[in-house]
Amino acid sequence: MVPGFRIGWIAAHDKIFEKLLIAKQASDLHSCQFTQYIVYQYLIKNDIGAHINKVREAYGNQCRTMLESIDSYFPDNVHSTRPEGGMFLWATLPGGMTAMDLFELSVREKVIFVPGDPFYINKKNVNTLRLNFSCVDAETIKAGIKRLGEVIDIVSRKG
């Protein structure tokens, strides 16, 4: 409903629920009551199923746009995941090229991505990057992927 709220729910048997409750309390003590109340008000006044279907359709369209744009604008030796859900996909650059190699130039070209490095425990200068398709419209996705593809070409020629 609102990913930034970081609120979820779970249905579990009592014995499992007790263990989950202890784990939750160990991680953050409590969830924000204000955001829980906002979610509660939304749920009693709205059809969550209809909302989920709307979000699923929107994210699906945006994901397809990003994948089609990657197929059109990225070099053939860059591979991407084909997610079945979520808000992100991953791209893998050819060997010898790191996501950090692209980062500064991509920022200058007004394209932002998350380099893969923070997602690994003991690796640096990895050749993966995470791309978000959920927060921009189709035209912005196409333009951003085209510019990122151009950055990848520039960096690969320098390499």
LONU-49250 format. One line per 8 residues: number of its first residue (from 1); their letters; for each residue y, z, x of N, C-alpha, C, O. Coordinates in pm, 1 decimal. Atoms other than C-alpha are relative to their C-alpha. Example, Ala and Ser with C-alpha at 12.3 -4.5 7.8 and 13.67 -1.06 7.14 Angstrom:
<sites>
1> AS> -119.0/0.0/89.0/-450.0/780.0/1230.0/120.0/0.0/90.0/118.1/66.5/193.6 | -119.0/-6.0/-82.0/-106.0/714.0/1367.0/109.0/73.0/-77.0/219.8/89.9/-26.1
</sites>
This chain:
<sites>
1> MVPGFRIG> -119.0/0.0/82.9/0.0/0.0/0.0/125.3/0.0/87.3/212.6/-85.4/71.5 | -111.7/-8.1/-93.5/245.6/104.1/272.8/-59.4/43.0/134.8/-73.9/162.6/159.9 | 67.2/-36.7/-125.1/84.7/88.2/619.2/73.6/106.0/81.1/9.0/189.2/144.9 | -76.6/-95.8/-78.2/365.7/289.4/778.0/-13.7/143.6/-48.2/16.1/236.3/27.1 | 17.4/-136.1/50.7/290.4/589.6/556.4/-121.3/68.4/62.1/-126.3/191.3/67.7 | 120.0/-55.3/-63.3/-47.1/637.0/727.8/-70.3/100.4/-91.6/-108.2/209.7/-49.6 | 69.3/-84.4/97.6/-202.9/781.4/411.9/-124.7/-75.3/-45.3/-120.6/-195.3/-72.4 | 124.0/59.0/48.3/-560.1/718.9/310.8/-74.7/100.1/-85.6/-30.1/213.2/-104.4
9> WIAAHDKI> 83.4/-90.0/78.2/-830.5/867.0/96.2/-144.5/-26.5/37.2/-178.9/-131.0/92.4 | 141.8/13.3/-29.8/-1199.9/924.4/131.3/-80.6/71.6/-107.4/-38.9/175.1/-159.5 | 96.4/-64.7/88.3/-1491.1/1005.2/-96.3/-122.5/30.7/85.6/-178.7/-58.6/149.0 | 113.0/-39.8/-83.9/-1767.5/1202.6/74.6/-71.1/119.5/-61.6/-13.8/192.9/-142.1 | 74.2/-119.9/40.7/-2038.8/1460.4/11.3/69.3/122.8/58.3/136.1/114.1/161.3 | -69.1/-122.6/-40.4/-1916.6/1820.0/43.7/-19.9/34.5/147.3/77.1/66.5/215.9 | 25.8/-37.2/-139.7/-2085.5/1886.0/380.7/72.7/-93.6/96.3/127.7/-49.0/196.9 | -70.0/97.2/-85.7/-1942.6/1568.6/532.5/150.3/18.6/-13.9/223.5/11.7/84.8
17> FEKLLIAK> -143.1/-18.5/23.0/-1602.7/1629.7/371.7/54.1/118.2/80.1/163.3/110.1/136.4 | -43.6/-117.4/-76.5/-1580.0/1974.3/533.8/22.3/-36.0/147.3/121.9/4.9/206.9 | -12.7/40.9/-140.2/-1636.1/1822.2/878.6/118.8/-95.2/18.5/191.4/-86.3/117.5 | -113.7/91.6/-7.4/-1384.8/1545.3/809.5/131.7/76.4/-10.8/228.3/43.7/58.3 | -121.0/-81.2/16.2/-1127.8/1802.7/697.6/34.7/72.1/130.2/151.3/77.1/169.3 | -23.9/-68.4/-127.8/-1169.2/1998.5/1022.0/51.8/-99.8/104.0/145.9/-70.2/177.7 | -44.7/103.0/-95.7/-1134.3/1678.3/1227.1/143.5/-41.7/-29.9/223.1/-59.1/62.5 | -136.7/38.4/37.3/-820.1/1582.1/1033.4/98.4/108.8/40.6/203.3/79.8/98.1
25> QASDLHSC> -90.1/-109.5/-34.4/-664.8/1924.0/1079.1/18.3/12.0/150.8/125.7/49.6/197.8 | -10.0/-6.4/-146.1/-740.2/1910.9/1451.3/90.1/-110.9/53.5/149.4/-97.1/160.4 | -78.9/112.5/-50.6/-561.2/1578.0/1481.2/147.5/9.2/-37.0/232.2/-31.3/42.7 | -142.0/-2.1/36.5/-237.5/1641.5/1288.5/41.7/112.9/-93.7/156.4/114.4/-138.4 | -25.7/-116.1/85.8/-256.0/1962.3/1078.3/25.3/-35.0/-146.0/-36.7/24.2/-234.3 | -22.3/37.1/139.9/-118.9/1795.5/764.5/67.2/-136.7/-7.3/125.3/-185.4/89.7 | -70.8/125.8/24.6/9.2/1474.0/616.2/132.5/31.5/-67.7/147.7/135.8/-131.3 | -132.8/-19.5/56.7/368.0/1436.0/505.6/-8.9/6.6/-153.0/-53.0/-88.6/-217.4
33> QFTQYIVY> 5.2/-16.9/144.8/395.7/1571.9/151.0/94.3/-95.5/-72.2/64.0/-141.3/-182.4 | -96.4/90.1/63.7/698.4/1356.7/75.4/-60.9/-138.9/-20.9/-51.1/-195.4/-129.8 | 60.1/133.1/16.2/514.4/1029.9/142.8/-119.8/5.5/-94.6/-145.6/-90.2/-167.6 | 109.9/-13.1/96.0/211.4/1160.2/-46.8/53.2/-2.6/-143.6/-9.1/-62.0/-231.6 | -58.8/-2.1/133.4/436.1/1222.6/-347.0/48.1/-140.4/-41.0/32.9/-180.8/-156.3 | -42.3/138.0/28.8/583.3/872.3/-322.7/-120.9/-83.8/-41.0/-115.3/-157.8/-139.2 | 121.9/74.9/31.2/232.1/725.5/-319.8/-54.2/42.4/-136.7/-93.9/-42.2/-216.9 | 46.2/-50.3/129.3/130.0/946.8/-611.8/81.0/-61.6/-115.3/23.4/-110.6/-212.5
41> QYLIKNDI> -85.2/57.1/103.9/428.9/830.9/-819.9/-27.6/-149.7/-17.7/-32.7/-199.6/-130.1 | 29.2/142.9/8.3/354.7/468.5/-735.8/-132.0/-22.7/-73.6/-141.2/-109.5/-160.4 | 132.9/21.0/57.9/-11.9/502.9/-832.2/-5.5/31.6/-148.5/-80.8/-33.0/-221.3 | 5.3/-30.0/143.0/54.2/661.3/-1171.0/81.2/-100.7/-82.4/62.8/-110.5/-203.7 | -84.9/93.8/72.5/309.6/392.4/-1260.7/-36.9/-146.9/23.5/18.6/-234.8/-42.3 | 30.2/138.1/-36.5/149.9/79.1/-1108.3/-149.5/-23.9/10.5/-227.8/70.1/24.4 | 139.0/41.9/-11.7/-176.9/-111.6/-1092.6/-29.1/-28.6/148.2/10.8/-132.3/201.2 | 27.0/15.7/-143.0/-303.2/-62.6/-735.8/-87.7/-122.4/26.1/-73.3/-187.5/129.6
49> GAHINKVR> 84.9/118.8/-16.1/-565.8/-335.7/-785.6/82.9/-127.3/4.2/56.9/-216.1/85.4 | -87.7/117.9/0.8/-295.8/-589.9/-869.3/81.0/-6.4/129.7/101.1/-114.2/185.6 | -75.2/-3.9/-125.5/-93.3/-476.3/-566.6/-87.0/-45.7/116.6/-43.2/-125.1/199.9 | 91.4/38.5/-107.9/-394.4/-510.4/-336.2/-26.8/-150.0/-3.8/-28.7/-215.1/100.6 | 22.2/144.4/10.6/-463.9/-859.8/-469.0/121.0/-79.9/47.8/105.9/-183.0/113.4 | -123.6/67.6/-43.7/-100.3/-959.9/-410.3/12.1/3.3/152.5/44.1/-97.7/215.2 | -7.8/-13.7/-145.8/-106.1/-826.0/-53.3/-108.2/-83.7/67.1/-82.5/-150.6/167.3 | 110.7/77.6/-56.9/-446.4/-983.5/15.1/34.1/-149.1/0.4/7.7/-218.6/98.5
57> EAYGNQCR> -38.1/141.6/6.5/-316.2/-1323.2/-99.8/110.1/-32.5/101.1/102.8/-133.2/171.6 | -111.3/24.0/-92.4/6.5/-1294.0/100.2/-48.8/1.9/144.3/-19.8/-90.4/220.5 | 49.7/-8.5/-137.9/-166.1/-1179.3/420.9/-96.4/-114.5/30.5/-96.6/-168.0/141.4 | 92.0/112.3/-20.7/-435.1/-1443.0/375.2/75.2/-128.6/29.1/38.7/-203.2/119.9 | -81.4/120.2/-22.5/-173.7/-1717.9/350.0/69.1/5.2/136.3/72.5/-94.4/208.7 | -69.1/-12.9/-128.1/18.8/-1584.9/648.3/-98.2/-12.9/116.7/-65.7/-73.8/218.6 | 101.8/11.7/-104.5/-299.6/-1553.1/855.0/-41.1/-146.3/17.4/-49.7/-195.5/129.9 | 36.6/142.2/-8.5/-402.5/-1910.6/770.2/111.3/-81.2/65.6/84.3/-170.6/145.8
65> TMLESIDS> -113.5/69.1/-63.1/-52.7/-2030.0/864.9/-0.5/22.8/150.1/20.7/-70.9/227.1 | 0.9/-28.5/-143.1/-78.1/-1853.8/1201.1/-115.5/-72.4/68.2/-97.0/-129.8/175.5 | 114.9/67.8/-60.5/-426.4/-1992.2/1270.0/22.1/-151.1/9.8/-10.4/-212.5/111.5 | -29.7/144.1/-3.4/-319.7/-2346.6/1177.7/105.0/-30.4/106.8/96.0/-131.7/176.1 | -104.3/19.4/-101.0/-11.3/-2308.9/1398.5/-57.4/13.7/140.3/-21.4/-62.6/230.0 | 65.6/-16.0/-129.9/-222.1/-2183.8/1688.0/-79.8/-125.7/33.3/-74.6/-175.7/145.6 | 77.3/123.3/-22.4/-452.4/-2482.8/1645.8/90.9/-117.0/36.4/51.5/-204.5/113.7 | -92.8/110.2/-26.0/-148.7/-2712.1/1653.6/77.7/15.4/130.4/101.6/-83.5/199.8
73> YFPDNVHS> -97.2/-19.0/-107.7/65.7/-2555.4/1926.0/-51.7/68.7/126.7/12.1/59.2/231.5 | 52.3/-65.3/-120.8/-150.4/-2353.7/2165.9/-88.1/-98.1/76.5/-152.0/-184.5/16.5 | 93.3/82.2/-77.9/-335.0/-2520.8/2451.0/-144.6/26.9/-43.9/-176.0/134.9/-93.9 | 139.4/-13.1/43.3/-704.7/-2578.5/2382.7/-74.1/113.8/68.7/-171.8/165.4/14.5 | 71.4/-105.4/-72.1/-805.0/-2319.5/2642.5/46.2/141.3/-37.9/6.8/238.6/26.5 | -37.4/-129.5/56.7/-638.9/-2037.3/2445.0/-83.0/17.7/-127.0/-84.4/-69.4/-213.9 | 88.0/-24.5/114.4/-877.9/-1883.0/2194.1/55.7/113.9/-83.9/120.1/205.0/-31.9 | -47.4/-107.5/87.0/-800.3/-1667.5/1892.7/-111.1/44.6/-92.8/-203.5/-30.5/-124.0
81> TRPEGGMF> 94.9/-53.0/96.6/-994.6/-1444.5/1660.0/28.4/-62.6/-135.9/137.1/-115.5/-159.2 | -14.0/46.5/138.1/-1047.7/-1547.5/1298.9/-25.3/120.4/-90.4/-135.2/137.1/-143.3 | 21.2/-126.6/71.8/-991.2/-1216.2/1119.1/-36.6/-19.6/-146.4/6.4/-115.3/-210.8 | 37.7/0.8/141.0/-1145.1/-1144.5/781.0/90.8/91.0/-81.6/77.7/98.4/-203.7 | -92.1/-90.9/67.5/-871.4/-894.4/697.9/97.9/55.5/101.0/96.8/17.5/218.1 | -94.8/-64.6/-89.0/-594.7/-684.5/841.9/132.0/-72.6/9.5/166.5/-154.1/-76.0 | -134.8/52.4/-17.6/-253.7/-778.1/975.7/19.3/-66.7/135.9/129.0/-113.1/167.0 | -12.9/49.0/-136.5/-326.7/-898.9/1328.9/-112.1/-97.2/33.6/-217.8/-97.9/-29.4
89> LWATLPGG> 107.6/73.6/-65.0/-520.7/-1150.3/1527.0/22.1/9.1/149.1/131.4/41.6/195.6 | -3.7/-8.8/-146.3/-598.4/-1161.0/1895.8/-12.5/-137.4/59.5/-88.0/-221.2/10.3 | 12.3/124.1/-75.8/-549.3/-1445.5/2137.1/-44.8/36.2/141.3/-4.8/138.4/197.1 | 48.2/-17.1/-136.6/-726.2/-1478.5/2470.8/48.0/-118.4/81.6/20.0/-233.9/49.5 | -55.3/102.7/-88.4/-550.6/-1669.0/2746.0/-106.7/-43.1/100.0/-204.6/28.3/121.5 | 97.3/43.6/-99.7/-736.0/-1871.5/3006.3/-2.5/95.8/119.4/95.3/165.5/146.6 | 14.5/-85.9/-117.4/-865.9/-1687.5/3313.7/113.2/-22.2/98.9/160.6/-134.3/117.4 | -107.9/9.8/-97.2/-602.8/-1612.1/3572.4/138.6/18.1/-59.1/235.1/35.7/15.3
97> MTAMDLFE> -129.7/-19.2/65.6/-322.4/-1578.7/3316.4/-5.3/132.3/-76.2/-102.3/159.6/-146.8 | -3.9/-126.1/73.5/-219.6/-1238.3/3180.9/107.2/-6.7/-108.3/200.2/-87.0/-101.8 | -101.1/-6.8/106.5/-27.0/-1152.2/2867.3/134.9/42.1/57.0/239.3/-1.5/8.6 | -125.7/-43.8/-61.3/231.5/-982.5/3087.2/71.2/-115.5/70.4/193.6/-114.2/83.4 | -61.6/118.6/-60.0/287.7/-1317.1/3263.4/90.5/-71.4/-100.8/189.6/-134.0/-63.2 | -73.8/70.0/106.1/416.9/-1448.3/2929.4/114.9/81.6/-57.8/209.0/26.6/-115.0 | -83.1/-88.1/81.0/606.2/-1148.2/2806.0/150.2/-22.2/15.5/219.1/-44.6/-84.0 | -145.8/13.1/-18.6/953.9/-1177.7/2961.5/52.6/-133.5/-50.9/154.9/-138.7/-119.1
105> LSVREKVI> -43.4/132.7/44.3/980.4/-1550.8/2899.4/-8.0/-11.7/-151.9/80.0/-71.2/-214.1 | 11.3/8.0/146.5/857.1/-1514.6/2541.3/112.3/77.0/-68.7/163.1/33.3/-172.0 | -111.3/-77.1/57.1/1119.7/-1246.7/2471.7/127.9/-83.8/5.4/204.5/-87.2/-90.9 | -118.2/86.7/-10.5/1388.4/-1484.8/2600.9/-4.2/-113.3/-102.0/99.9/-162.1/-145.9 | 16.3/106.3/100.2/1247.1/-1745.8/2361.5/-7.0/56.4/-141.9/-37.6/-15.5/-237.1 | -4.5/-70.1/129.2/1273.5/-1488.7/2077.6/-135.8/2.7/-70.6/-146.0/-16.0/-191.8 | 134.9/-18.6/52.6/898.7/-1443.2/2035.5/-53.7/129.5/59.2/-50.6/150.1/180.5 | 52.7/-127.5/-45.7/743.2/-1099.7/2053.4/-146.8/9.7/-39.2/-186.3/-30.2/-148.8
113> FVPGDPFY> 140.5/-30.0/25.4/377.0/-1007.1/2079.1/-31.1/130.2/72.4/50.1/178.9/151.0 | 41.1/-120.5/-70.5/188.9/-701.0/2195.9/-103.4/-40.4/104.7/-211.9/-87.2/70.3 | 99.5/28.8/-103.4/19.7/-752.2/2532.0/-123.3/87.8/-20.7/-113.0/198.9/-72.7 | 124.5/-73.7/21.9/-343.2/-640.6/2529.8/-13.9/127.0/81.1/-94.8/212.9/46.0 | 17.7/-113.6/-91.5/-299.3/-385.2/2808.8/-9.1/136.6/-68.7/-100.1/212.7/-35.8 | 6.6/-135.3/58.1/-225.9/-77.7/2588.6/-127.3/27.1/-80.5/-155.8/142.2/-113.6 | 119.9/-17.2/81.3/-549.2/-137.0/2395.3/-125.3/23.1/83.8/-234.3/41.7/29.6 | 112.1/-23.0/-90.7/-771.3/-92.2/2700.9/20.5/131.6/71.9/133.8/170.6/100.1
121> INKKNVNT> -9.5/-128.9/-66.7/-850.2/236.6/2869.2/19.9/-16.3/150.1/108.1/47.0/208.2 | -2.6/10.5/-145.7/-907.4/127.0/3226.9/28.8/-140.6/49.5/-17.7/-178.8/156.9 | -30.9/136.0/-42.1/-772.0/-227.5/3242.1/149.8/-22.4/-3.2/220.7/32.5/-87.5 | -140.5/40.9/-2.0/-434.8/-371.9/3333.6/4.1/-149.6/25.5/-89.5/-207.8/80.3 | -19.4/144.0/-19.0/-301.0/-726.5/3337.3/-112.0/-80.7/-63.9/-169.5/-170.2/-2.0 | 105.6/70.1/72.4/-548.5/-843.6/3075.1/52.7/-130.9/-57.2/173.7/-152.2/-65.8 | -39.1/131.8/50.7/-547.4/-1192.1/2928.9/-4.7/-7.1/-152.5/-24.1/-114.6/-209.1 | -0.1/-1.7/145.8/-534.4/-1084.0/2564.5/135.6/45.1/-52.9/209.4/117.4/14.0
129> LRLNFSCV> -122.3/-42.7/65.8/-245.6/-1040.6/2324.0/-23.7/9.3/-149.7/-103.9/-64.9/-206.4 | 13.8/-21.4/144.4/-211.9/-917.2/1966.9/119.8/-60.9/-70.6/234.6/-39.6/-31.5 | -103.7/67.3/79.1/-17.1/-1121.0/1713.3/-4.1/52.7/-142.9/-111.3/63.5/-202.6 | -11.0/-50.6/136.7/106.0/-985.2/1379.4/46.0/-112.8/-91.1/143.2/-182.2/-61.4 | -39.2/103.6/96.2/120.5/-1219.2/1080.9/48.8/57.8/-131.6/79.3/-17.9/-223.7 | -27.4/-59.5/130.6/205.0/-969.5/807.0/147.5/19.1/-31.5/183.3/36.8/-148.0 | -137.8/-42.3/25.8/576.3/-911.2/849.7/101.8/-114.0/0.8/222.1/-88.6/-5.0 | -92.7/113.1/1.4/725.0/-1262.4/856.2/-54.4/-111.5/-89.2/-173.9/-116.9/-118.1
137> DAETIKAG> 40.6/108.8/88.6/718.2/-1569.6/636.3/-64.2/-115.2/78.5/-62.6/-117.0/201.6 | 75.5/110.8/-60.7/523.1/-1889.6/702.5/84.7/-82.1/97.0/36.7/-118.5/204.4 | -84.1/82.1/-89.0/815.5/-2083.3/853.3/29.9/73.2/131.0/34.0/11.2/237.3 | -24.5/-78.9/-120.5/890.4/-1801.5/1097.3/-126.0/4.3/86.1/-118.1/-4.3/208.6 | 127.0/2.2/-73.9/523.0/-1786.2/1194.3/-15.4/-132.3/73.9/-46.5/-134.0/193.0 | 14.3/132.5/-63.2/514.9/-2161.3/1261.4/94.8/-14.5/118.9/54.0/-60.2/225.7 | -98.6/12.8/-107.4/833.7/-2150.1/1469.6/-34.9/90.3/118.1/-23.1/49.1/233.5 | 34.3/-93.6/-106.7/722.0/-1844.5/1666.1/-121.8/-44.5/79.0/-122.9/-36.4/201.8
145> IKRLGEVI> 121.3/46.0/-68.7/377.5/-1981.4/1744.5/29.0/-125.5/80.9/-25.9/-143.2/189.7 | -37.0/119.4/-76.4/529.0/-2313.0/1849.9/70.4/41.6/129.6/37.5/-9.3/236.8 | -71.1/-45.9/-120.2/766.3/-2134.1/2090.5/-93.6/71.0/96.5/-83.4/52.6/217.8 | 94.9/-69.0/-87.2/486.2/-1912.7/2221.1/-93.0/-100.5/68.0/-127.1/-84.3/185.2 | 80.9/105.7/-60.8/271.9/-2221.1/2277.6/73.7/-68.1/114.2/13.7/-100.3/216.8 | -81.4/60.0/-106.7/555.9/-2371.0/2481.2/8.7/92.8/121.3/4.3/46.8/235.4 | -3.9/-98.5/-108.4/581.0/-2049.2/2686.1/-133.4/-1.1/75.4/-135.3/2.0/198.5 | 131.8/3.7/-64.3/206.0/-2058.2/2753.2/-11.2/-123.8/89.0/-62.3/-116.1/200.7
153> DIVSRKG> 1.8/123.0/-81.4/240.7/-2418.4/2873.6/82.1/16.0/127.1/37.0/-22.4/235.0 | -87.5/-19.1/-117.2/529.5/-2327.3/3106.7/-67.8/89.3/103.0/-71.7/56.0/221.5 | 63.5/-95.6/-90.9/344.7/-2028.8/3255.5/-125.1/-60.9/62.9/-151.8/-38.4/180.9 | 123.1/58.9/-55.3/20.5/-2224.3/3297.5/32.9/-105.7/105.9/-44.2/-124.1/200.0 | -40.1/99.8/-101.0/205.8/-2498.8/3490.7/46.0/67.4/128.8/26.9/14.6/238.3 | -44.9/-73.6/-118.9/359.0/-2237.7/3723.0/-117.8/57.0/77.3/-116.1/64.7/200.1 | 114.3/-69.7/-56.8/20.9/-2069.7/3779.8/-67.3/-70.6/108.1/-165.2/-20.4/163.1
</sites>
